[in-house]
Amino acid sequence: MPRAKNAVASRARRKKVLKRAKGMWGNRGNVLTTAKHAVDKAAQYQYRDRRQKKRNFRALWITRINAAARLYGTTYSKLIAAMTEKNIEINRKSLAELAVKDIQAFEAVVKAALA
């Protein structure tokens, strides 16, 4: 039986890896073995950072809400507790947006929660 190398599929696999490594520094962009390692590591970082991005944004929203809440004599935790008690359901992303862009609306939320 003749030897089957399947050059077409092999070349396609290599091209796929090198395409993803395009623009990387030095040999990482053009040598297959180093490109493979670089692409695998980049994929690990991508996977991890998609999750970290969510954490980072939540922390940013909380920081913004806390800073705005302190202008009205309360803290983030007291504000969120008061909102939960009064059944005011505004997520942190929207609340942070109000705190930055529409301070009157944020003030109305704070007063409604603490009233």
N, C-alpha and C positions, 0 to 999 in steps of 0.2 A: 504494500500500500504506500502511495507517495506521501511525503512529508507535507503536512499542511501548516503553513506559517500564519495565515490570516493577517497578512500585512495591512490590509485596508482597516480592519478594526483596531489593530495595534497603533497605527499611525493616528487614527481618530482619537484614541485615548490619550496619546501623547500631546496631540494638538489641543485637546480640551484642557489639559493641565497647563500647558504653556500659555494658552489664551487667558486663563485666570491669573497667571503669574505676570502678565504683561504690565510693564511699568515698575516692577519691583527692582530694587537696587542690586547692581552687580550681577553675579551668576544666578541669583534667585530668579531672574527674569528670563534666562535663556538656557540654562543647563537643567535637563529633565530631573535628575535626582534631587538637586537642591530646590528646584521649583516645586516638586512634589511635597517636600517637607514644609516649604514656606506656605503653600496653598492649604495644606492640612492644618497648620498652625493658625492661619488666617481664619479658616472656617471655625476653629475652636473659639477664637476671640469673637467672631461674629455671633455665634450661638450664645456665648456668655453675656456679651454686651447688649443683646436684644432684651435680656432680662434685667440687666443692670440699669438700662435706660429708663425702664418703668419705675424702678426704685428711686433713681436720681430725680425724675420729674416729680414724683410724689413728695420727696423731701423739699424740693424747690417750692412747690405749692404751699406746703405747710409753713415754710419760712416766710413766704409772702403774706399768708393769712395772719400769722403771728405778728409780723411787723405792723400790719394794718390794724389788727385788733388792739394792739397796745396804744394806738392813737386814741382809742375810745375807752381806755382805762380797764381793759380786760386782757386775758391771755388766750392763746390758741386753745388750750385744753378746756378752759372755762367756757369759751365761746362754743366749741363743738359739743360740750356736755349740755349747754343750755339749748342749742339747736336740736339736739336729740330729744331732750325733754319736751320741747314745744312741737315736735314732729315737723321741723323745717328740714326738708330733704333737698339740699343742694350739695352736689359733689365738690370735692376739694379743687378740682380743676376749674370749675365754673366760679367758685368762690374766690379763688386766687385771681382769676381774670377780672372779676368785679373789683377786687381790692386794688388792682393796678390801673384799670381803664375807667371804671365808673365808681368813684369813691362815694357818691351820694347813695347809690343803690346798695353798696356794701354797708354804709351807715344805717340804712333802713333795715337790712338783715340783722345787724348787730342789735339795734334797738328792739326789733321784734323778738329776738331770741332772749334778750336780757330783761324785757318788760315783764 
